């Protein structure tokens, strides 16, 4: 038994060592740069001035807090709406019918698509020069494509939210379909036999059963959308900018002194996501202890 355990530990040590070195090493080096430690330009003094500049200085404070608000809005809205659409889609097609395979395929079609491709698709479909604007203009709903509502590159991040809903709903759908298929319909039939209507069966039977998996997937989607760069960079505006876009622009600044602010923003994003993950594990452990 001891030999088997030692063999497992030895087999896992090299990949874990690489992961820990690259992950925590990168975070540690980024944290040092956020504290102003940049030997390449002769800066060795450790301080928190980059964090202060980003969050409280006259130059950057407004950019940071509006960007943080946009980040939270986009992440919460896209995660919630993608989960809702996926849940009702999974409930609608979980039973066997003649077109179930086709519906599953259509709902999961964008799962392997890169987020960059989805963002470009949003531009082609929902922009003021896109497919919907031209179609609405052709059939007379609007006077010209320029009269179409601004859904892409808008200050509220609607285009970014649309991209994440389009992409992440498939992720939620796969998880929910597997959960619903494994649960079957016995619980609902029992509730129905006791007089529960459709809404009551959904509220008191289905939702509590799928909520743990739904919440786990929501944490993953929220964390990704909060720290992602490519979709906000393509579909966002110059102001307000989401934090990952701001951080990357700091990093690309020809003035290497600005790299500390970029790293500070990156560390702030990582801390917020880590707090969310720790909160999720705390809730999970609390539920386990309660059960």
Buried (B, 14 or more C-beta within 10 A) or exposed (E): EEEEEEEEEEEEEEEEEEEEEEEEEEBEEBBBBBBBBBEEEEBEEEEEBBBEBBBEBEEBBEBBEBBBEBBBBBBBBBBBBBBBBBBEBBBEBBEEEEEEEEEBEEBBEBEEEEBEEBBBBBBEBBBBEBEBBBBBBEEEEBEEBEEBEBBBBBEBBBBBBBBBBBBBBBBBBBBBBEBBEEBEBEBBEEBBEEEBEEEEBBEEBBEEBBEEBBBEBBBBBBBBBBBBBBBBBBBBBEEBBBBBBBBBBBBEEEEEEBBBBBBBBBBBBBEBBEEBBEEBEEEBEEEEEEE
